[in-house]
Each structure stands twice: as C-alpha cells, then as structure tokens.
Amino acid sequence: MNFFPCTLVYVDLDARPGPNATNRDPLSYVNQAICLNNSLRQMGMPTLTIMSNAPAEVARRLDSIAPEKRPSLMRLNATIELSKDTPFYAAHFKLDLLDQVAGALPADTMLLLLDTDMVAMRPLEQKLIGRCAEAGLGAFDISDQVFPAYGSEKVVADLEIVAGQRFRNPRWYGGEFLLGTPEALRRLVLRARSTYTRYVGEIDRLGHHGDEAFISATLNALADEGQGIVEVGAYQAVGRHWPGNNYRDLRWFRACSFIHLPGGKALLEKEARSAGFVPQRFWRRVQAAHLRGRARFALKWIARALGVERLVKRFACTVRRLKGQTMR
C-alpha cells in the first residue's frame, strides 16, 4: 500500500486561537507544516499535502521555498458550521478533510492524517502499514494519558453522550495521527457525520471539545461493530511529548517514527527556517527544551512547597499567640 501524508491548515482570523497556540500569526501552522514536510522528505516518505480553506494565503507563505521542496496544496471544501468560540475550532474541520480525501484516494493508497506540529524521525515500518491496511484503520490510543488526567468516568461519559450509546471498551484516540484505507475512511466519515451532529447538540454538557471527542466516539462505535483498529502507539509509530513532562522516558520518543510536539510549536517554526531537516540537530533541541521544562517544573514545585511551609508557620504562630492571650 502507498500512503498519502496530509495535514489541515484552517485559517479564520475571527476564530478563537487553539489552546496550545503561542504564535498569533494565523499562518504559523504553515511554518510548522514546512518543517513536517522537510522531515518527511528526509525520511524518504511522500510529500506532505496541506489542505486549507485559504489556499491562496498558504501559497504566498510557501513562495519562498524551492518548488521541489514545497508541500503540495489542496483546497478544503469546508462545510462545518460551529461557534468560533469553540475550543479547538479549526480542528473540527478534519471531518471535512476526511470526507474529501476518502472520496478521492485510489484504492491502493492510505491516508496518513497528521497534525502540523509533528516531525518524522524514522520511516514508518512497512509491516505496520500492512497491518493497518489489512485492518482498515490505524489510530493513536491515548487513553492512558487522558483517563488519569480528567477521570475515566468523565471521559467515558463524554464519549457515550456523543455516540448516544454504551461502549464495551471505551478508548480515547489522539487526533494527531490517523492511517486509513479509502473504504474504511468512507465508513468512518458516514458514522462521524451523525456523531458530529450529536456532539454539537450536546456540546454544553461535555468536558471535552474538538475533533478528538467525536472522532473517538465514532471509532469506538465502529470497533464495537467489528471494525479493526491497529493501536499505532504501541508500535512507536507516534508519541505525544510535552517539554518537561515525565510521562515517558525521553529516549522512548527518540525511537518513534513521528513525534507530536503540541508544546513545541515555536521549536518547529524555528526548524522550518533551516535549509533542511537534520534529525540529530533537531533532537538536541528537543532535549534542551525538555531540560528547561523540567527545571520550570522543579521551580514551581519548590515555590509551592515554600508557600505551604510559610502558611504552616503562620498558622503555628497564630495558634501560639492565641494560646498566650488565653493564658493571660
């Protein structure tokens, strides 16, 4: 099977910026996509295609790049209507992207949907691609990160509200990576359209917003109906890393084919200005950012500890003073 790497760049100056966005330039995601494309080319993978509702603006940002090094560009036919104050507003349009691509891909080509704030560090394993092709879908299960952080009962409740049904083994899937055959994608889109409608109708009841909520609900529903889904994180096809986070040893991420860096957007935009992607150089920058993050966590912990200590001392002094007044 061949695969078609693709990413979404949705531009809307009136929309609420993404929660992890640090650059207010609406086209900063194009810079991240340039870095992603450079890394794909370095790993011998196909050229990235950017799908955007504003292809003319994106094309102008790409003008300075040599034609043979540019990502490809396609117009996104956006149909979704949603309040622009919704968190992760732009990411909701991945559903339109999936719909459009599923109807255009040849039968022997799989969609590889990626977020812009990612890099390829190693080629995807051919055996894994074959497993995903046989199953129909490969997705990134991040339940072990989301369930403890927000409470498994709350997360599962959101999924089942959105799907309108109970799941046998509910899972939460990250939106940064999806590998699927055209046939499986068409099945996914058909179910996701109705799931999305329910998601919008129930959005005020939900603790989680964004494409992950309704796509995860859809994937769970399909899984309960027998749809095969390969959990690609177990194969280290992708890892989600936050600078300073000790969720996994940093060395684990170095062995991943793709690293998602939602807290490292500035790092990716800086890397995009380099002539080419050099994995060893980029990894050194990731390591440095991680160490700075660990230092920030340590300082925050010390500050909190000292704050509590001061409160305890103040309380003890107050108690002693009150005791002295009582004795007098």
C-alpha positions in Angstrom: 0.0 0.0 0.0 1.0 3.6 -0.7 0.2 6.4 1.7 -0.8 10.0 1.3 0.5 12.3 4.1 -1.9 15.2 4.7 -2.4 17.9 7.2 -5.0 20.6 7.9 -4.4 24.4 7.9 -7.6 26.1 8.6 -7.4 29.9 8.5 -10.0 32.1 10.2 -9.0 35.4 11.7 -12.2 35.7 13.7 -11.9 32.3 15.3 -10.6 31.6 18.8 -6.9 30.5 18.7 -6.2 27.0 19.7 -5.5 26.4 23.4 -1.9 25.4 22.6 -1.2 28.2 20.1 1.6 30.5 21.1 2.0 32.4 17.8 -0.9 34.7 16.9 0.1 34.6 13.2 -2.8 32.6 11.7 -0.3 31.1 9.1 2.2 29.9 11.7 0.7 26.5 11.1 2.1 26.7 7.6 5.6 27.1 9.0 5.1 24.0 11.1 3.9 22.1 8.1 7.0 23.1 6.2 9.1 21.5 9.0 6.9 18.4 8.9 7.3 18.2 5.1 11.1 18.6 5.4 11.3 15.8 7.9 9.1 13.5 5.7 11.4 14.1 2.8 14.4 13.4 4.9 12.9 10.0 5.9 12.2 9.1 2.3 8.4 9.5 2.7 6.0 11.1 0.2 5.5 14.8 0.1 3.1 16.3 2.6 -0.2 17.8 1.2 -1.6 20.8 3.0 -5.4 21.1 2.8 -6.7 24.6 3.5 -9.7 26.7 3.2 -7.4 29.6 2.3 -5.0 28.1 -0.3 -4.0 31.5 -1.8 -2.8 32.8 1.6 -1.0 29.5 2.2 0.6 29.5 -1.3 2.0 33.0 -0.6 3.7 31.7 2.6 5.2 28.9 0.5 6.5 31.1 -2.3 10.0 31.4 -0.8 10.5 27.6 -0.8 12.0 25.9 -3.9 9.2 24.2 -5.8 10.7 20.7 -5.4 10.9 21.2 -1.6 7.4 22.7 -1.1 4.5 20.8 0.4 1.6 20.2 -2.0 -1.5 22.3 -1.6 -5.2 21.5 -2.0 -8.4 23.5 -1.3 -10.5 22.3 1.6 -14.2 22.3 0.9 -15.4 23.3 4.4 -19.0 22.5 5.3 -19.0 22.5 9.1 -20.8 25.3 10.9 -19.8 25.8 14.5 -19.4 28.7 17.0 -16.0 30.3 16.5 -15.5 30.4 20.3 -15.4 26.6 20.5 -12.1 25.3 21.8 -10.0 23.6 19.0 -12.3 25.3 16.5 -10.1 24.7 13.5 -9.5 21.0 14.3 -13.2 20.2 13.8 -12.7 20.7 10.0 -10.7 17.5 9.9 -14.1 15.8 9.3 -14.4 17.7 6.0 -10.9 16.8 5.2 -11.5 13.1 5.8 -14.7 13.3 3.7 -13.0 14.9 0.8 -9.9 12.7 0.8 -11.8 9.5 1.3 -13.7 10.1 -1.9 -10.6 10.9 -3.9 -7.9 8.4 -2.9 -7.2 5.4 -5.2 -7.9 2.0 -3.7 -4.2 1.2 -3.1 -3.4 4.4 -1.1 -4.0 5.1 2.5 -4.5 8.5 4.1 -1.9 9.4 6.7 -3.5 12.4 8.6 -1.0 14.3 10.7 -1.1 17.5 12.8 1.2 20.2 11.6 3.1 20.3 14.9 4.8 17.0 14.3 8.1 15.7 12.8 9.1 12.4 11.2 12.2 10.9 12.9 12.1 7.5 11.3 10.2 5.9 8.4 7.0 4.1 9.2 7.5 0.3 9.4 6.2 -1.4 6.3 4.8 -4.3 8.5 2.8 -1.8 10.5 1.5 -0.1 7.3 0.5 -3.6 6.1 -1.3 -4.3 9.4 -3.2 -1.1 9.2 -4.1 -1.8 5.5 -5.5 -5.2 6.5 -7.5 -3.8 9.4 -8.6 -0.7 7.6 -7.6 1.8 10.3 -4.6 2.7 12.4 -5.2 5.2 15.3 -3.3 6.5 18.3 -4.9 5.4 21.6 -4.0 7.9 24.3 -6.5 6.7 26.9 -3.6 6.1 29.4 -2.9 9.9 29.3 -6.4 11.3 29.1 -8.3 9.0 31.6 -6.0 9.7 34.6 -5.8 13.4 33.8 -9.6 14.0 33.6 -11.1 11.0 35.4 -12.1 7.9 33.4 -15.7 8.2 34.3 -16.0 11.7 33.0 -14.1 10.9 29.8 -16.2 7.8 29.1 -19.4 9.7 29.8 -18.4 12.3 27.2 -17.7 9.6 24.6 -21.0 7.8 25.3 -23.0 11.1 25.3 -21.5 12.0 21.9 -22.1 8.5 20.4 -25.5 8.0 22.0 -24.6 4.5 23.1 -22.7 2.5 25.6 -19.3 1.1 24.6 -17.8 -2.3 25.6 -14.3 -1.0 25.9 -14.2 2.8 25.5 -10.9 4.3 24.4 -9.8 7.9 23.6 -7.8 8.5 20.4 -5.4 11.3 19.7 -6.2 13.5 16.7 -2.7 13.9 15.5 -2.4 10.6 13.7 -4.8 8.5 11.6 -3.9 6.0 8.9 -6.8 4.6 6.9 -7.8 2.9 3.7 -10.4 4.7 1.5 -13.0 2.1 2.2 -12.6 2.4 6.0 -12.4 6.2 5.8 -15.7 6.3 4.0 -17.3 4.2 6.7 -15.7 6.4 9.4 -17.0 9.6 7.7 -20.5 8.3 7.3 -20.7 7.5 11.0 -18.8 10.6 12.1 -21.3 12.9 10.4 -24.1 11.8 12.7 -21.8 11.6 15.7 -20.7 15.2 15.0 -24.3 16.4 14.9 -25.0 14.8 18.3 -21.7 16.3 19.6 -22.8 19.8 18.6 -26.2 19.3 20.2 -24.7 18.2 23.5 -21.6 20.4 23.5 -22.6 22.3 26.6 -22.7 19.1 28.6 -19.3 18.0 27.5 -16.0 18.5 29.3 -14.0 17.8 26.1 -14.3 19.6 22.8 -12.6 19.2 19.5 -12.2 16.6 16.8 -10.9 14.0 19.3 -14.3 13.9 21.1 -16.5 13.0 18.1 -13.8 11.0 16.1 -13.0 8.9 19.2 -16.7 8.3 19.8 -17.0 7.2 16.2 -14.0 4.9 16.3 -15.4 3.3 19.5 -18.8 2.7 17.8 -17.1 1.2 14.7 -14.9 -1.0 16.9 -17.9 -2.4 18.7 -19.3 -3.3 15.2 -16.2 -5.2 14.3 -14.0 -2.6 12.6 -10.4 -3.4 13.0 -8.2 -0.6 14.5 -4.5 -1.0 15.0 -3.2 0.9 18.0 -0.2 2.5 16.4 1.3 4.0 19.6 2.2 0.5 20.8 4.4 0.2 17.7 6.0 3.6 18.5 4.6 5.0 15.2 3.9 8.1 17.1 4.4 9.7 20.6 3.0 12.9 22.1 5.6 14.7 24.0 5.4 17.8 26.2 8.6 19.5 27.2 9.5 18.7 30.8 6.8 16.0 31.1 8.0 12.8 32.7 5.1 10.7 31.4 7.7 8.6 29.5 11.4 8.5 29.4 12.6 10.9 26.7 14.6 8.1 25.0 11.3 6.3 24.2 10.3 9.2 21.9 13.6 9.1 20.0 12.6 5.6 18.8 9.2 6.8 17.4 8.5 7.3 13.7 6.7 10.6 14.5 6.8 12.9 17.5 3.9 15.2 18.2 5.1 18.4 20.0 2.0 20.4 20.9 4.1 22.4 23.4 7.0 22.8 20.9 5.4 24.8 18.1 8.0 27.6 18.3 10.7 25.0 18.1 9.2 23.6 14.9 8.7 27.0 13.4 12.4 27.8 14.0 13.4 24.5 12.5 11.4 25.3 9.4 13.8 28.2 8.6 16.7 25.8 8.3 17.8 24.7 4.9 16.8 21.1 5.6 15.8 18.8 8.4 18.6 17.3 10.4 17.3 14.7 12.9 20.3 14.8 15.2 20.2 18.6 15.5 16.5 18.7 16.0 16.7 16.0 18.7 19.3 18.1 20.6 16.9 21.0 20.6 14.1 18.8 21.8 16.3 17.6 24.6 17.3 21.1 25.6 13.6 22.2 25.6 12.8 19.2 27.8 15.5 20.1 30.3 14.2 23.6 30.5 10.8 22.3 31.1 12.0 20.0 33.9 13.7 23.0 35.5 10.5 25.0 35.3 8.5 22.2 36.9 11.1 21.9 39.7 11.0 25.7 40.4 7.2 25.6 40.5 7.3 22.7 42.9 9.7 24.5 45.2 7.6 27.6 45.1 4.5 25.7 46.0 6.4 23.8 48.8 7.7 27.1 50.3 4.3 28.7 50.1 2.7 25.8 52.1 5.6 26.0 54.5 5.0 29.7 55.1 1.3 29.1 55.7 2.1 26.4 58.2 4.5 28.7 60.1 1.9 31.5 60.1 -0.7 29.1 61.4 1.6 27.9 64.2 2.5 31.5 65.2 -1.2 32.4 65.3 -2.0 29.4 67.5 0.8 30.2 69.9 -0.3 33.8 70.1 -3.9 32.9 70.8 -2.8 30.4 73.4 -0.7 33.2 75.1 -3.7 35.6 75.1 -5.9 32.9 76.6 -3.4 32.2 79.4 -3.3 35.9 80.2 
